[in-house]
């Protein structure tokens, strides 16, 4: 059965189908790591991001495709987790911009929306890398553009085929994927989303739409970060004023009125009959909207709301009079010991996060809003959280600087450089410079047999990632640590700090540290109970 247009209710169905299939597949997507480490979170991040989009879309009591698409984009923007989640949220942003003024969308609209989504995602990444989710989204849009069908099911099938082909080609574009024997995890997540959406639309076309039920709220409740699911963002608001009115007259030309109002904004709805019309539009010039409507009849029940101000109050609930600090520090950390250390070094708030636990953009926004300062410094302390922090920076009314710290040791080094007496700009500069003063090692267990570079890794062995690259593997923790320190040793007197994970025996680490002190007599060793999950050891060499 052909489908030639889809509306907001269809999009909700497609989102539900995508979320359901992504939930079933997320563990497999999480496992698609280049490194055989137990910290995969791409599938979980994309699932939680899309769930936030669905929750927001479900809150819209309308079948207007533009309103639903904007709501989904808004939810994803705030709920985005990790690099893959942020990229997905940007795809939905571009998708929504194309559809915002439409009540129903065609196959051509879908193709244009995918293309806009791809372009928006590429712009969001400072250095786009081919062979990732970006490539898969781009090729999906290209598949839609190549299809001449007016049937949405056919065009979605073409999109899906193009995405699958692009996904299969990711190892050829990124040799590190080929060596690890995996495809790109983010690309796999996007293919899964397309497949779920395609299945749902096909089911709806066969009559299942009438029996579709809303998802149980508890199943997809991921707003525990404290940001309401229906919260907007100033980044996603292109038109400031929500204008609503009723228009009365005789023989009101509904189509002509709609065409006259269309250039004035987006999310336009003109519904009713030739005697009474309900008008809704988001515009930067509500006065022009009123004048246009007056030329056709009399207007009543006028409501004009400033959505940017409403958004700020809802999302942040900040009273500027409460600011009592020149600037504040928000840091991301995992483990009681690391959290306590960061607070002792000057962090106002430490958000629980790291590998397998990437905080959402909304959680970062909420944390920044709770600090009584108009200027905030954010330390992501993980390469997979930097994009979320940057997205929060763009959405917040506060002046925010993101220090691109990629590890806990880098974050701590930046906090050590913190000078609360200096001004905001100088402090930010010094903290960024401090990132280069430390090297980072992370020790965990391999979760599968693997070959990486010249390493033949066995399942269960210790592995050590040094400054983002897997360089050491072996069955004995002391030997792995010794090899790692030889690689990380700067050749000068220095300090080695070992942050003990929650599962590593304290006495064992103390014994190993004594052995390392004898081998590396120039270096000073300290041990801290970090309490971090996943990683038995985090190593800092200064």
C-alpha positions as CSV (number, residue, x, y, z in Angstrom):
1,X,0.0,0.0,0.0
2,X,1.6,3.3,-1.1
3,X,2.0,6.3,1.2
4,X,2.2,9.7,-0.4
5,X,2.3,11.9,2.6
6,X,2.9,11.7,6.3
7,X,1.9,14.0,9.2
8,X,2.8,14.5,12.8
9,X,1.1,11.4,14.0
10,X,3.0,9.3,11.4
11,X,6.2,10.9,12.6
12,X,5.4,9.9,16.2
13,X,4.8,6.3,15.0
14,X,8.1,6.3,13.2
15,X,9.9,7.6,16.2
16,X,8.3,4.9,18.4
17,X,9.4,2.3,15.9
18,X,12.9,3.6,15.8
19,X,13.1,3.8,19.6
20,X,11.8,0.3,20.1
21,X,14.3,-1.2,17.6
22,X,17.2,0.9,19.0
23,X,16.4,-0.4,22.4
24,X,16.6,-4.0,21.2
25,X,19.8,-3.3,19.4
26,X,21.7,-1.0,21.7
27,X,23.8,-3.6,23.5
28,X,25.1,-4.9,20.1
29,X,25.8,-1.3,19.0
30,X,27.6,-0.6,22.3
31,X,29.8,-3.6,21.6
32,X,31.1,-2.2,18.3
33,X,34.2,-0.8,19.9
34,X,37.5,-0.3,18.1
35,X,39.2,-1.2,21.4
36,X,38.0,-4.4,23.2
37,X,37.1,-2.4,26.3
38,X,33.9,-2.7,28.4
39,X,32.9,1.0,27.9
40,X,30.8,1.1,24.8
41,X,28.0,3.5,25.0
42,X,27.1,4.6,21.5
43,X,23.9,2.6,21.3
44,X,22.8,3.6,24.7
45,X,23.5,7.3,24.0
46,X,21.6,7.2,20.7
47,X,18.7,5.4,22.4
48,X,18.4,7.9,25.2
49,X,18.7,10.8,22.9
50,X,16.0,9.5,20.6
51,X,13.8,8.7,23.6
52,X,14.0,12.3,24.7
53,X,13.0,13.3,21.2
54,X,10.0,10.9,21.3
55,X,8.9,12.1,24.7
56,X,8.8,15.7,23.5
57,X,7.1,14.8,20.3
58,X,4.4,12.8,22.2
59,X,3.7,15.9,24.3
60,X,2.4,17.7,21.1
61,X,-1.3,17.3,20.8
62,X,-1.3,17.8,17.0
63,X,-0.8,16.0,13.8
64,X,1.0,19.0,12.3
65,X,4.3,17.6,11.0
66,X,6.2,20.9,11.6
67,X,5.2,21.1,15.2
68,X,6.0,17.5,15.9
69,X,9.3,17.7,14.1
70,X,10.3,20.8,16.0
71,X,9.3,19.2,19.3
72,X,11.4,16.0,18.5
73,X,14.4,18.2,17.6
74,X,14.0,20.2,20.8
75,X,13.8,17.1,22.9
76,X,16.9,15.6,21.3
77,X,18.8,18.8,21.7
78,X,18.4,18.8,25.5
79,X,18.6,15.0,25.9
80,X,21.6,14.5,23.7
81,X,24.3,12.2,25.2
82,X,27.8,11.6,23.8
83,X,29.1,12.5,20.3
84,X,26.7,10.2,18.6
85,X,23.7,11.7,20.5
86,X,24.7,15.2,19.7
87,X,25.2,14.4,16.0
88,X,21.7,12.7,16.0
89,X,20.2,15.8,17.6
90,X,21.7,18.0,14.9
91,X,20.3,15.7,12.2
92,X,16.8,16.2,13.8
93,X,17.4,20.0,14.0
94,X,18.0,20.2,10.2
95,X,15.2,17.8,9.6
96,X,12.8,20.0,11.6
97,X,13.9,23.3,9.9
98,X,12.8,21.9,6.6
99,X,9.4,20.7,7.8
100,X,8.6,23.4,10.3
101,X,6.0,25.3,8.2
102,X,4.3,22.1,6.8
103,X,1.2,20.4,8.0
104,X,2.0,17.3,5.9
105,X,5.2,16.2,4.2
106,X,5.8,14.4,0.9
107,X,8.6,12.2,-0.3
108,X,10.3,15.2,-1.7
109,X,10.1,17.0,1.7
110,X,11.6,13.9,3.4
111,X,14.5,14.0,1.0
112,X,15.1,17.7,1.5
113,X,14.8,17.3,5.3
114,X,17.4,14.5,5.3
115,X,19.8,16.6,3.3
116,X,19.3,19.6,5.7
117,X,19.9,17.2,8.6
118,X,23.1,15.9,7.1
119,X,24.4,19.4,6.5
120,X,23.5,20.6,10.0
121,X,25.3,17.6,11.5
122,X,28.5,18.2,9.5
123,X,28.5,21.9,10.6
124,X,28.2,20.8,14.2
125,X,31.5,18.9,14.1
126,X,34.7,20.9,14.1
127,X,36.6,18.3,12.1
128,X,34.2,15.9,10.3
129,X,35.6,12.4,9.8
130,X,34.4,10.2,7.0
131,X,33.6,6.6,7.9
132,X,31.4,7.7,10.8
133,X,27.7,8.3,11.4
134,X,28.2,11.5,9.4
135,X,29.0,9.6,6.2
136,X,26.0,7.2,6.8
137,X,23.6,10.2,7.2
138,X,25.0,11.9,4.1
139,X,24.6,8.8,2.0
140,X,21.1,8.3,3.3
141,X,20.2,11.8,2.1
142,X,21.9,11.1,-1.2
143,X,19.8,7.9,-1.6
144,X,16.6,9.9,-1.0
145,X,17.7,12.5,-3.6
146,X,18.3,9.8,-6.2
147,X,14.9,8.2,-5.7
148,X,12.2,9.4,-8.1
149,X,9.4,7.7,-6.3
150,X,6.5,9.7,-4.7
151,X,5.8,6.8,-2.3
152,X,7.3,7.3,1.1
153,X,7.7,3.6,1.7
154,X,9.8,3.3,-1.5
155,X,11.9,6.3,-0.7
156,X,12.5,5.1,2.8
157,X,13.6,1.8,1.3
158,X,16.0,3.6,-0.9
159,X,17.3,5.6,2.0
160,X,17.7,2.4,4.1
161,X,19.6,0.7,1.3
162,X,22.0,3.6,0.8
163,X,22.6,3.8,4.6
164,X,23.4,0.0,4.7
165,X,25.8,0.3,1.9
166,X,27.5,3.3,3.5
167,X,27.7,1.5,6.8
168,X,29.3,-1.5,5.2
169,X,31.9,0.8,3.6
170,X,32.9,2.5,6.9
171,X,35.8,0.1,7.5
172,X,37.2,1.0,4.1
173,X,37.2,4.7,5.0
174,X,38.5,4.2,8.6
175,X,41.3,1.5,8.6
176,X,41.0,1.3,12.4
177,X,37.5,-0.1,12.0
178,X,38.8,-2.6,9.5
179,X,41.6,-3.8,11.8
180,X,39.1,-4.2,14.7
181,X,36.6,-6.0,12.4
182,X,33.7,-3.7,13.2
183,X,31.6,-1.1,11.4
184,X,31.1,2.4,12.8
185,X,28.8,2.2,15.9
186,X,27.1,5.5,15.3
187,X,26.5,4.6,11.7
188,X,25.0,1.3,12.8
189,X,22.8,3.2,15.2
190,X,21.5,5.5,12.5
191,X,20.8,2.5,10.2
192,X,18.8,0.9,13.1
193,X,16.8,4.1,13.5
194,X,15.9,4.1,9.8
195,X,14.9,0.5,9.8
196,X,12.7,1.0,12.9
197,X,11.0,4.1,11.3
198,X,10.5,2.2,8.0
199,X,8.9,-0.7,9.7
200,X,6.6,1.5,11.7
201,X,5.4,3.5,8.6
202,X,4.8,0.3,6.7
203,X,2.7,-1.0,9.6
204,X,0.8,2.2,9.7
205,X,0.1,2.1,6.0
206,X,-1.5,-1.3,6.5
207,X,-3.9,0.0,9.1
208,X,-2.0,-0.5,12.3
209,X,-1.9,3.3,12.9
210,X,-5.5,3.2,14.3
211,X,-4.4,0.7,17.0
212,X,-1.1,2.3,17.9
213,X,-0.8,3.2,21.5
214,X,1.5,5.7,23.2
215,X,4.6,4.3,24.8
216,X,4.3,3.8,28.6
217,X,5.8,6.9,30.2
218,X,7.8,4.9,32.8
219,X,9.6,2.8,30.1
220,X,11.1,5.9,28.4
221,X,11.5,8.2,31.3
222,X,15.1,9.5,30.9
223,X,14.6,13.1,32.2
224,X,16.1,12.3,35.6
225,X,18.7,14.9,34.9
226,X,16.2,17.5,36.1
227,X,15.5,19.2,32.8
228,X,11.8,18.9,31.8
229,X,11.3,16.9,28.6
230,X,9.3,19.7,27.0
231,X,11.9,22.3,27.5
232,X,13.0,24.3,24.5
233,X,16.3,26.0,23.8
234,X,17.2,29.4,22.5
235,X,19.3,27.6,19.8
236,X,16.2,25.9,18.4
237,X,14.0,28.9,18.5
238,X,14.3,30.8,15.2
239,X,11.1,32.9,15.7
240,X,10.6,34.5,19.1
241,X,6.9,35.1,19.4
242,X,4.1,32.4,19.5
243,X,1.1,34.2,18.1
244,X,-2.4,32.8,18.3
245,X,-5.8,34.3,17.4
246,X,-9.3,33.6,16.1
247,X,-10.3,35.2,12.9
248,X,-14.0,35.9,12.1
249,X,-15.6,36.9,8.8
250,X,-17.7,35.9,5.9
251,X,-16.3,33.6,3.2
252,X,-12.8,33.6,4.7
253,X,-10.3,32.4,2.0
254,X,-8.4,29.9,4.2
255,X,-5.8,29.0,1.5
256,X,-5.0,32.6,0.6
257,X,-4.7,33.6,4.3
258,X,-2.3,30.7,4.8
259,X,-0.2,31.8,1.9
260,X,-0.1,35.4,3.1
261,X,1.0,34.4,6.6
262,X,3.6,31.7,5.5
263,X,6.5,34.2,4.8
264,X,6.1,35.7,8.3
265,X,7.3,32.7,10.3
266,X,7.0,28.9,10.9
267,X,4.8,26.4,12.6
268,X,1.8,27.9,10.8
269,X,-1.7,26.5,11.3
270,X,-4.8,28.0,9.8
271,X,-7.8,25.7,10.6
272,X,-11.5,26.1,10.7
273,X,-14.2,27.1,8.2
274,X,-15.1,30.1,6.0
275,X,-16.6,31.9,9.0
276,X,-14.2,31.2,11.9
277,X,-10.5,30.3,11.6
278,X,-7.9,29.5,14.3
279,X,-4.5,30.9,13.5
280,X,-1.2,29.8,15.1
281,X,2.2,31.0,14.0
282,X,5.8,31.5,15.3
283,X,7.0,34.8,14.1
284,X,9.5,37.6,14.8
285,X,6.9,40.2,13.8
286,X,3.5,39.5,15.5
287,X,2.3,42.9,14.5
288,X,2.5,42.0,10.8
289,X,0.6,38.8,11.6
290,X,-2.2,40.8,13.2
291,X,-2.3,43.3,10.3
292,X,-2.5,40.5,7.7
293,X,-5.4,38.9,9.5
294,X,-7.2,42.2,10.0
295,X,-7.3,42.6,6.2
296,X,-9.6,39.5,6.0
297,X,-11.9,39.9,9.1
298,X,-12.0,40.7,12.8
299,X,-9.6,39.2,15.3
300,X,-10.3,37.9,18.8
301,X,-8.6,35.9,21.6
302,X,-5.2,37.2,20.8
303,X,-2.3,35.5,22.6
304,X,1.4,36.5,22.0
305,X,4.1,34.8,24.0
306,X,7.8,35.4,24.0
307,X,9.1,31.8,23.6
308,X,12.7,32.7,24.3
309,X,11.9,34.3,27.7
310,X,9.6,31.4,28.5
311,X,12.3,29.0,27.6
312,X,14.9,30.6,29.7
313,X,12.6,30.7,32.8
314,X,11.6,27.1,32.3
315,X,15.0,25.7,31.6
316,X,17.2,27.7,34.0
317,X,14.9,29.4,36.5
318,X,17.8,31.8,37.3
319,X,17.6,35.1,39.2
320,X,20.6,37.2,38.2
321,X,20.5,38.9,41.6
322,X,21.6,35.6,43.2
323,X,25.0,35.6,41.4
324,X,27.7,35.9,44.0
325,X,30.8,34.6,42.2
326,X,32.8,36.0,39.3
327,X,32.7,32.6,37.6
328,X,32.0,29.0,38.5
329,X,33.4,25.6,37.6
330,X,31.4,22.6,36.5
331,X,33.4,19.3,36.1
332,X,32.4,15.8,35.0
333,X,33.8,12.9,37.1
334,X,33.1,9.3,38.1
335,X,33.7,7.8,41.5
336,X,33.4,9.2,45.0
337,X,37.1,9.8,45.4
338,X,37.5,11.6,42.1
339,X,34.4,13.7,42.8
340,X,35.6,14.7,46.2
341,X,39.1,15.6,44.8
342,X,37.5,17.8,42.1
343,X,35.4,19.7,44.6
344,X,38.4,20.2,46.9
345,X,40.3,21.7,44.0
346,X,37.5,24.2,43.3
347,X,34.7,22.6,41.2
348,X,31.4,24.0,42.3
349,X,29.4,21.1,40.8
350,X,30.7,17.6,39.7
351,X,28.3,15.8,37.4
352,X,28.5,12.0,37.5
353,X,29.7,10.9,34.1
354,X,32.4,9.4,32.0
355,X,32.7,6.2,29.9
356,X,29.4,4.3,29.8
357,X,27.8,7.3,31.6
358,X,27.8,10.3,29.4
359,X,25.7,13.1,30.9
360,X,23.1,14.7,28.6
361,X,23.2,18.3,27.3
362,X,20.3,19.0,29.6
363,X,22.1,17.7,32.7
364,X,25.1,19.9,31.9
365,X,22.8,22.9,31.4
366,X,21.0,22.2,34.7
367,X,24.4,22.0,36.5
368,X,25.5,25.2,35.0
369,X,22.2,26.9,35.9
370,X,22.6,25.9,39.6
371,X,26.0,27.7,40.0
372,X,25.5,31.2,41.3
373,X,27.6,32.9,38.6
374,X,27.0,34.4,35.2
375,X,30.2,32.9,33.8
376,X,30.9,29.2,33.9
377,X,33.9,27.0,33.0
378,X,33.0,23.4,32.0
379,X,35.5,20.5,32.2
380,X,34.0,17.5,30.2
381,X,37.0,15.3,31.1
382,X,36.1,12.8,28.3
383,X,36.3,13.1,24.6
384,X,32.8,11.8,24.2
385,X,31.3,14.6,26.4
386,X,33.0,17.6,24.7
387,X,30.3,18.0,22.0
388,X,27.5,17.8,24.6
389,X,29.3,20.5,26.6
390,X,29.7,22.7,23.5
391,X,26.0,22.2,22.8
392,X,25.1,23.3,26.3
393,X,27.3,26.3,25.9
394,X,25.3,27.4,22.8
395,X,22.0,26.9,24.6
396,X,22.7,28.6,27.9
397,X,22.1,32.3,28.6
398,X,25.3,32.3,30.7
399,X,28.8,33.0,29.3
400,X,30.3,29.5,29.2
401,X,33.8,28.4,28.3
402,X,34.4,24.7,27.5
403,X,37.9,23.4,28.4
404,X,38.4,20.5,26.0
405,X,39.7,18.0,28.7
406,X,39.6,14.4,27.4
407,X,40.5,12.6,30.7
408,X,40.2,12.8,34.4
409,X,43.9,13.6,34.8
410,X,43.6,16.5,32.4
411,X,40.6,17.8,34.3
412,X,42.4,17.6,37.6
413,X,45.4,19.3,36.0
414,X,43.2,22.1,34.8
415,X,41.6,22.5,38.3
416,X,45.1,22.7,39.9
417,X,45.8,25.6,37.6
418,X,42.6,27.3,38.7
419,X,43.1,30.8,40.2
420,X,39.9,32.2,41.6
421,X,41.6,35.7,41.9
422,X,42.3,35.9,38.2
423,X,39.7,37.1,35.6
424,X,37.6,34.7,33.6
425,X,39.6,34.9,30.4
426,X,43.0,34.5,32.0
427,X,41.7,31.6,34.1
428,X,40.3,29.9,31.0
429,X,43.6,30.3,29.2
430,X,45.7,28.9,32.0
431,X,43.4,25.9,32.5
432,X,43.6,25.1,28.8
433,X,47.4,25.3,28.9
434,X,47.4,22.9,31.8
435,X,45.9,20.1,29.7
436,X,49.3,19.6,28.0
437,X,51.1,19.2,31.3
438,X,49.8,15.7,32.0
439,X,49.7,12.3,30.3
440,X,46.9,9.8,30.9
441,X,46.7,6.0,31.1
442,X,43.6,4.0,31.6
443,X,43.8,0.3,32.6
444,X,40.8,-2.1,32.1
445,X,40.1,-5.6,31.0
446,X,39.7,-6.8,27.4
447,X,36.2,-8.1,26.6
448,X,37.2,-10.1,23.6
449,X,40.1,-11.5,21.7
450,X,41.4,-8.8,19.4
451,X,44.4,-7.7,17.3
452,X,45.3,-4.0,17.5
453,X,48.5,-2.8,15.9
454,X,51.2,-5.2,17.1
455,X,49.1,-6.3,20.1
456,X,47.6,-9.8,20.1
457,X,45.0,-9.3,22.9
458,X,43.2,-12.1,24.7
459,X,39.8,-11.8,26.3
460,X,40.2,-10.9,30.0
461,X,43.7,-9.5,29.8
462,X,44.6,-6.1,31.2
463,X,44.9,-3.4,28.5
464,X,46.1,0.1,28.9
465,X,45.0,3.1,26.7
466,X,47.6,5.9,26.7
467,X,46.4,9.3,25.6
468,X,43.6,7.8,23.7
469,X,45.5,5.0,22.0
470,X,45.6,1.3,23.0
471,X,49.4,0.6,23.6
472,X,49.8,-2.1,26.2
473,X,48.2,-5.5,26.9
474,X,49.1,-8.5,29.2
475,X,47.8,-10.9,31.8
476,X,49.7,-9.3,34.8
477,X,48.7,-5.8,36.1
478,X,52.2,-5.0,37.4
479,X,53.8,-5.8,34.0
480,X,51.1,-3.7,32.2
481,X,51.7,-0.8,34.5
482,X,55.5,-1.0,34.1
483,X,55.2,-1.0,30.3
484,X,52.8,1.9,30.4
485,X,55.0,4.0,32.6
486,X,58.0,3.4,30.3
487,X,55.9,4.8,27.4
488,X,54.5,7.7,29.5
489,X,57.8,8.6,31.3
490,X,58.8,12.1,30.3
491,X,62.5,11.5,31.2
492,X,62.4,14.1,34.0
493,X,61.6,13.9,37.7
494,X,57.8,13.8,37.9
495,X,54.7,12.7,39.8
496,X,52.7,9.5,39.0
497,X,49.2,9.5,40.5
498,X,47.3,6.2,40.5
499,X,43.6,6.5,40.8
500,X,42.3,3.1,42.1
501,X,39.0,1.9,40.6
502,X,36.1,0.5,42.6
503,X,37.0,-3.1,41.8
504,X,40.7,-3.1,42.4
505,X,42.1,-4.4,45.7
506,X,43.8,-1.7,47.8
507,X,46.5,-3.9,49.2
508,X,47.4,-5.3,45.7
509,X,47.8,-1.8,44.3
510,X,49.9,-0.7,47.2
511,X,52.3,-3.6,46.6
512,X,52.5,-2.9,42.9
513,X,53.2,0.8,43.6
514,X,56.1,-0.1,45.8
515,X,57.5,-2.2,42.9
516,X,57.1,0.6,40.5
517,X,58.9,3.0,42.9
518,X,61.9,0.8,42.9
519,X,62.0,0.6,39.1
520,X,61.3,4.3,38.5
521,X,63.3,5.8,41.3
522,X,63.2,9.3,39.8
523,X,59.4,9.4,40.0
524,X,57.2,10.1,43.0
525,X,54.1,7.9,43.4
526,X,50.8,8.7,44.9
527,X,47.7,6.6,45.3
528,X,44.2,7.9,45.5
529,X,40.9,5.9,45.9
530,X,39.2,7.2,42.8
531,X,36.3,4.7,43.0
532,X,35.7,5.0,39.2
533,X,33.9,2.2,37.4
534,X,35.1,0.3,34.3
535,X,38.8,1.3,34.7
536,X,40.9,-0.5,37.4
537,X,43.4,2.2,37.2
538,X,43.6,5.8,35.9
539,X,47.3,6.8,35.6
540,X,48.4,10.4,35.6
541,X,52.0,11.3,34.8
542,X,53.0,15.0,35.3
